[in-house]
Amino acid sequence: MFLKIFYQFLLLGCTSFGGPAAHLGFFKKHFVDNLKWLSNERYASMISLSQILPGPGSSQVGFAIGLEKAGILGGIAAFLGFTLPSFLLMIMLALTAEQLSGTALNVIDGLKLFAVVIVADAVLSMAKSFCKTTALKFVAFFATFTLLMLPNLSAQLGVLMVLVVAGYFYSFSNAPTKPSQSKSQINWSVFALFIGLFALTFAALPNQLFAEFYQAGALVFGGGHVVLPLLQTSVEGVAQETFLTAYAAAQAIPGPMFTIASFLGAVVDNTHPILGAAIATLAIFLPGLLLMWAFNQQWQSLIALPRFASISAALNAGVVGILAAAFYQPIWLSAVHSLLDIIAVVLGFVALKWLKPAIWQLLIAFMVFGVIAGSV
């Protein structure tokens, strides 16, 4: 099972362009719709938990899927498979500093358009599942409108806090017909490990590089786009130009944007770049994964209670709004630049919904389109 989970996530790690929102769309299409490893509701609860924890949201959800399938070894397999391709690519870019060729950039442009189609499909399908009532539709609209007007971390956290309060006082979900019999509790030993490591980092333990990146992973909410300014203030000895190069590279390759740490770790430890990249990558991902492991099962017990079920329903609808806002900014704005791009997206979406091709077929079609469009 370890190898099976690793392989499935490795495939997505090689092809998942577009950032966290796109990754969640890929995960839903692959693990919920195609493989049926988990239900829509279970998947949405993982997303809603990831939204209130620091760390890389899509990687946390992927880890939780593996955890659900095969315990901690499954979670590790999911994390390794999804992260390995971008980890290796970022090390290669850091070591060679080579410029991408025109053809490679054109292929990436095509894959960004592919991500637009996938996220659009995910937003619509999740809206059908989690915005069935007028109240929940309003919640999704509120989240979308707020984040389009205020596209920043504070607004996102504010929206989530408002939805938690609203879900507590207003019933967005019917109470479960039977009380939950689950005895799942917070995994206190894992949570203690998270706290203990965080405390040790203020003494620069186990080493300075680990400490800097662990603190960043433990404190950043909002995903890869937010981690850059935090790293700029916490990681010493790296020029601003290098940070921007790493950030641009992280957006241009598949997989989680938190592998910006792989690039920076290789630069900081230039005598042992691969070791430095490995330490930085582990350190920045570890806090979010530990928190997901600690709270994942308790979250399921809580949402079986009436008030928490209502809060979960509100958060799920809010997630739809968050994804809808992210669909426009940054996914649409970073991928669609011409009328030809719009036509490609529309045709791709129509093909996905009505012709139902295999995802890899649509992926190849957009890669070819990117090359052709770039040469025109």
C-alpha positions as CSV (number, residue, x, y, z in Angstrom):
1,M,0.0,0.0,0.0
2,F,2.9,2.4,0.7
3,L,4.2,2.0,-2.8
4,K,0.7,2.4,-4.3
5,I,0.0,5.6,-2.4
6,F,3.5,6.9,-3.2
7,Y,3.0,6.2,-6.9
8,Q,-0.4,7.9,-7.1
9,F,0.9,11.0,-5.4
10,L,4.1,10.9,-7.5
11,L,2.0,11.2,-10.6
12,L,0.3,14.3,-9.3
13,G,3.6,15.7,-8.0
14,C,4.9,15.6,-11.6
15,T,1.8,17.2,-13.2
16,S,0.1,19.5,-10.6
17,F,0.8,23.0,-11.7
18,G,-1.1,26.1,-10.5
19,G,-0.6,26.3,-6.7
20,P,-2.6,25.1,-3.7
21,A,-6.1,25.8,-5.2
22,A,-5.2,23.8,-8.3
23,H,-3.7,21.0,-6.2
24,L,-7.0,20.6,-4.3
25,G,-8.8,20.4,-7.6
26,F,-6.4,17.7,-8.8
27,F,-6.8,15.8,-5.6
28,K,-10.5,15.9,-5.7
29,K,-10.6,14.7,-9.3
30,H,-8.1,11.9,-8.7
31,F,-8.8,10.6,-5.2
32,V,-12.5,11.4,-4.7
33,D,-14.0,11.2,-8.2
34,N,-11.7,8.6,-9.9
35,L,-10.2,6.4,-7.3
36,K,-12.9,6.9,-4.7
37,W,-10.5,6.6,-1.8
38,L,-12.7,9.0,0.2
39,S,-16.1,10.8,0.1
40,N,-16.7,14.4,-0.8
41,E,-17.6,15.1,2.8
42,R,-14.5,13.6,4.2
43,Y,-12.4,15.4,1.6
44,A,-14.1,18.7,2.5
45,S,-13.4,18.2,6.2
46,M,-9.7,17.8,5.5
47,I,-9.7,21.0,3.5
48,S,-11.6,22.9,6.2
49,L,-9.1,21.7,8.9
50,S,-6.1,22.6,6.7
51,Q,-7.6,26.1,6.3
52,I,-7.3,26.8,10.1
53,L,-3.8,25.3,10.5
54,P,-0.5,26.9,9.6
55,G,1.5,25.3,6.8
56,P,1.1,24.2,3.2
57,G,-2.6,23.5,2.7
58,S,-2.5,21.2,-0.3
59,S,0.3,19.2,1.2
60,Q,-1.5,18.8,4.5
61,V,-4.6,17.6,2.6
62,G,-2.5,15.1,0.6
63,F,-0.9,13.9,3.8
64,A,-4.3,13.5,5.4
65,I,-5.5,11.4,2.4
66,G,-2.5,9.1,2.8
67,L,-3.1,9.0,6.6
68,E,-6.7,8.0,6.0
69,K,-5.8,5.3,3.6
70,A,-2.9,3.6,5.4
71,G,-2.0,5.4,8.7
72,I,1.2,7.3,9.2
73,L,3.1,5.3,6.6
74,G,0.4,6.2,4.1
75,G,0.8,9.9,5.1
76,I,4.5,9.7,4.7
77,A,4.1,8.0,1.3
78,A,1.7,10.7,0.1
79,F,4.0,13.5,1.3
80,L,7.1,12.0,-0.3
81,G,5.4,11.2,-3.6
82,F,3.9,14.7,-4.0
83,T,6.9,16.6,-2.9
84,L,9.8,14.6,-4.5
85,P,9.5,16.0,-8.1
86,S,9.5,19.6,-7.1
87,F,12.2,19.0,-4.5
88,L,14.5,17.6,-7.2
89,L,13.7,20.3,-9.7
90,M,14.4,23.1,-7.2
91,I,17.7,21.5,-6.3
92,M,18.6,21.3,-9.9
93,L,17.7,24.9,-10.5
94,A,19.6,26.1,-7.5
95,L,22.7,24.2,-8.5
96,T,22.7,25.1,-12.2
97,A,21.0,28.5,-12.3
98,E,20.2,27.8,-15.9
99,Q,17.6,29.7,-17.7
100,L,14.6,27.8,-18.9
101,S,14.4,27.4,-22.7
102,G,11.6,29.0,-24.7
103,T,10.0,25.6,-25.3
104,A,10.0,24.7,-21.7
105,L,8.3,28.0,-20.8
106,N,5.7,27.5,-23.4
107,V,4.9,24.0,-22.0
108,I,4.5,25.5,-18.6
109,D,2.1,28.2,-20.0
110,G,0.0,25.4,-21.4
111,L,0.0,23.6,-18.1
112,K,-1.2,26.7,-16.3
113,L,-4.2,26.8,-18.6
114,F,-4.8,23.2,-17.8
115,A,-4.9,24.1,-14.1
116,V,-7.5,26.8,-14.9
117,V,-9.8,24.1,-16.3
118,I,-9.2,21.7,-13.4
119,V,-9.9,24.3,-10.7
120,A,-13.0,25.6,-12.5
121,D,-14.4,22.0,-12.5
122,A,-13.5,21.6,-8.8
123,V,-15.2,24.8,-7.8
124,L,-18.4,23.9,-9.6
125,S,-18.5,20.4,-8.3
126,M,-17.7,21.4,-4.7
127,A,-20.3,24.1,-4.9
128,K,-23.0,21.6,-5.9
129,S,-22.0,19.4,-2.9
130,F,-21.5,22.0,-0.2
131,C,-23.7,25.0,-1.2
132,K,-27.1,23.3,-1.4
133,T,-29.1,25.8,0.8
134,T,-29.6,29.5,0.3
135,A,-27.6,30.2,3.5
136,L,-24.6,28.2,2.3
137,K,-24.7,29.8,-1.1
138,F,-24.6,33.2,0.6
139,V,-21.6,32.0,2.7
140,A,-19.7,31.0,-0.5
141,F,-20.6,34.4,-2.1
142,F,-19.5,36.3,1.0
143,A,-16.1,34.5,1.1
144,T,-15.6,35.0,-2.7
145,F,-16.5,38.7,-2.7
146,T,-14.5,39.5,0.4
147,L,-11.3,37.8,-0.9
148,L,-11.7,39.3,-4.3
149,M,-11.9,42.8,-2.7
150,L,-9.2,42.1,-0.1
151,P,-6.9,39.5,-1.5
152,N,-4.6,39.1,1.5
153,L,-3.9,36.7,4.4
154,S,-5.7,38.9,7.0
155,A,-8.9,38.9,5.0
156,Q,-8.8,35.1,4.6
157,L,-8.3,34.5,8.3
158,G,-11.0,37.0,9.0
159,V,-13.5,35.3,6.8
160,L,-12.8,31.9,8.5
161,M,-13.2,33.4,11.9
162,V,-16.5,35.0,10.9
163,L,-17.7,31.7,9.5
164,V,-16.8,29.8,12.7
165,V,-18.8,32.4,14.8
166,A,-21.7,32.3,12.3
167,G,-21.7,28.5,12.3
168,Y,-21.8,28.4,16.1
169,F,-24.9,30.6,16.4
170,Y,-26.7,29.7,13.2
171,S,-27.5,26.2,12.1
172,F,-26.1,25.6,8.6
173,S,-26.5,21.9,8.9
174,N,-29.0,19.5,10.4
175,A,-27.9,17.8,13.6
176,P,-26.7,14.2,13.1
177,T,-29.5,11.6,13.6
178,K,-27.3,9.6,15.9
179,P,-24.7,10.9,18.3
180,S,-21.1,10.2,17.4
181,Q,-19.7,7.1,19.2
182,S,-16.2,8.0,18.1
183,K,-13.6,8.2,21.0
184,S,-11.0,9.8,18.8
185,Q,-8.9,12.3,20.7
186,I,-6.2,14.8,19.8
187,N,-2.9,13.0,19.4
188,W,-1.2,14.8,22.3
189,S,2.2,13.1,21.8
190,V,2.3,14.4,18.2
191,F,1.1,17.9,19.3
192,A,3.8,17.8,22.1
193,L,6.4,17.0,19.4
194,F,5.3,20.0,17.4
195,I,5.5,22.3,20.5
196,G,8.8,20.8,21.6
197,L,10.5,21.3,18.3
198,F,9.2,24.8,18.0
199,A,10.6,25.7,21.4
200,L,14.0,24.2,20.5
201,T,14.3,26.3,17.4
202,F,14.6,29.5,19.5
203,A,17.9,28.0,20.7
204,A,18.8,27.3,17.0
205,L,18.4,23.5,17.6
206,P,18.8,21.0,16.2
207,N,20.7,23.4,13.8
208,Q,20.3,26.9,12.6
209,L,19.0,26.0,9.1
210,F,16.3,23.6,10.5
211,A,15.3,26.2,13.1
212,E,14.8,29.0,10.6
213,F,12.7,27.0,8.3
214,Y,10.7,25.2,11.0
215,Q,9.7,28.5,12.5
216,A,8.5,29.7,9.1
217,G,6.5,26.6,8.5
218,A,4.9,26.9,12.0
219,L,3.9,30.5,11.6
220,V,2.8,31.0,8.1
221,F,-0.9,30.9,7.2
222,G,-2.1,31.1,3.6
223,G,0.3,28.8,1.7
224,G,3.2,29.3,-0.6
225,H,2.5,32.9,-1.6
226,V,2.7,34.0,2.0
227,V,5.8,32.1,3.0
228,L,8.2,34.3,0.9
229,P,8.1,37.5,3.0
230,L,8.4,35.4,6.2
231,L,11.4,33.6,4.9
232,Q,13.0,36.9,3.8
233,T,12.9,38.1,7.4
234,S,14.0,34.9,9.1
235,V,16.6,33.2,6.8
236,E,20.0,34.9,6.9
237,G,22.6,35.1,4.3
238,V,20.5,35.1,1.2
239,A,20.2,38.0,-1.2
240,Q,16.8,39.4,-2.1
241,E,17.4,38.5,-5.8
242,T,17.9,34.9,-4.8
243,F,14.6,34.9,-2.9
244,L,12.8,36.2,-6.0
245,T,14.5,33.7,-8.2
246,A,13.4,30.9,-5.9
247,Y,9.9,32.2,-5.7
248,A,9.6,32.4,-9.5
249,A,11.0,28.9,-9.8
250,A,8.5,27.6,-7.3
251,Q,5.6,29.0,-9.3
252,A,6.9,27.6,-12.6
253,I,7.2,23.9,-11.5
254,P,4.6,21.4,-10.4
255,G,4.0,20.4,-6.8
256,P,3.9,22.4,-3.5
257,M,5.3,26.0,-3.5
258,F,6.8,25.3,-0.1
259,T,9.7,23.6,-1.9
260,I,11.0,27.1,-2.3
261,A,12.8,25.9,0.9
262,S,14.6,23.3,-1.2
263,F,16.1,26.0,-3.4
264,L,17.0,28.3,-0.5
265,G,18.4,25.4,1.6
266,A,20.8,24.4,-1.3
267,V,21.9,28.1,-1.6
268,V,22.4,28.6,2.2
269,D,24.4,25.4,2.6
270,N,26.5,25.7,-0.5
271,T,29.1,23.2,0.8
272,H,26.5,20.4,1.1
273,P,23.6,21.7,-1.0
274,I,21.6,18.5,-1.2
275,L,21.8,18.0,2.6
276,G,20.9,21.7,3.1
277,A,17.9,21.4,0.7
278,A,16.7,18.2,2.5
279,I,16.9,19.8,6.0
280,A,15.2,23.0,4.9
281,T,12.4,21.1,3.1
282,L,11.7,18.8,6.0
283,A,11.8,21.7,8.4
284,I,9.3,23.9,6.6
285,F,6.8,21.1,5.9
286,L,7.0,19.3,9.3
287,P,5.0,21.7,11.5
288,G,1.9,21.6,9.3
289,L,2.1,17.9,8.8
290,L,2.4,17.3,12.6
291,L,-0.6,19.5,13.3
292,M,-2.7,17.7,10.7
293,W,-1.7,14.4,12.2
294,A,-2.5,15.6,15.7
295,F,-6.0,17.0,15.0
296,N,-7.3,15.1,12.0
297,Q,-9.2,12.4,13.9
298,Q,-10.5,14.7,16.6
299,W,-11.8,17.0,13.9
300,Q,-14.0,14.1,12.6
301,S,-15.4,13.5,16.1
302,L,-16.2,17.2,16.6
303,I,-18.0,17.7,13.3
304,A,-20.4,14.9,14.3
305,L,-21.7,17.3,17.0
306,P,-24.6,19.7,16.0
307,R,-22.7,23.0,16.5
308,F,-19.5,21.7,15.0
309,A,-21.4,20.2,12.1
310,S,-22.8,23.6,11.5
311,I,-19.4,25.2,11.7
312,S,-18.0,22.6,9.4
313,A,-20.8,23.2,6.9
314,A,-20.1,26.9,7.0
315,L,-16.3,26.3,6.6
316,N,-16.9,23.9,3.7
317,A,-19.0,26.6,1.9
318,G,-16.3,29.1,2.7
319,V,-13.7,26.9,1.2
320,V,-15.7,27.0,-2.0
321,G,-15.6,30.7,-1.9
322,I,-11.9,30.7,-1.2
323,L,-11.3,28.4,-4.1
324,A,-13.5,30.6,-6.3
325,A,-11.5,33.7,-5.4
326,A,-8.2,31.9,-5.9
327,F,-9.5,30.7,-9.3
328,Y,-9.5,34.3,-10.4
329,Q,-6.5,35.5,-8.5
330,P,-3.9,34.1,-8.9
331,I,-4.8,31.2,-11.2
332,W,-6.8,32.9,-14.0
333,L,-4.7,36.1,-14.0
334,S,-1.4,34.3,-14.1
335,A,-2.5,31.9,-16.8
336,V,-4.9,33.6,-19.2
337,H,-3.4,36.5,-21.2
338,S,-5.1,36.5,-24.6
339,L,-8.3,35.6,-26.4
340,L,-6.6,32.4,-27.6
341,D,-6.0,31.4,-24.0
342,I,-9.7,32.0,-23.2
343,I,-10.8,29.8,-26.2
344,A,-8.4,27.1,-25.1
345,V,-9.8,27.1,-21.5
346,V,-13.4,27.1,-22.7
347,L,-12.8,24.2,-25.1
348,G,-10.8,22.3,-22.5
349,F,-13.6,22.7,-19.9
350,V,-16.3,21.6,-22.4
351,A,-14.2,18.6,-23.3
352,L,-13.7,17.7,-19.7
353,K,-17.4,17.9,-18.9
354,W,-18.9,16.3,-22.0
355,L,-16.2,14.2,-23.7
356,K,-14.7,13.1,-20.3
357,P,-11.2,12.3,-21.5
358,A,-8.6,10.8,-19.3
359,I,-6.8,13.6,-17.3
360,W,-3.4,12.7,-18.9
361,Q,-4.9,13.1,-22.4
362,L,-6.1,16.6,-21.5
363,L,-2.8,17.3,-19.9
364,I,-0.9,16.4,-23.1
365,A,-3.3,18.5,-25.2
366,F,-2.6,21.6,-23.2
367,M,1.2,21.0,-23.3
368,V,1.0,20.8,-27.1
369,F,-1.2,23.9,-27.2
370,G,1.3,25.8,-25.1
371,V,4.2,24.9,-27.5
372,I,2.1,25.8,-30.6
373,A,0.7,29.0,-29.1
374,G,4.2,30.1,-28.0
375,S,5.6,29.6,-31.5
376,V,2.9,31.7,-33.2
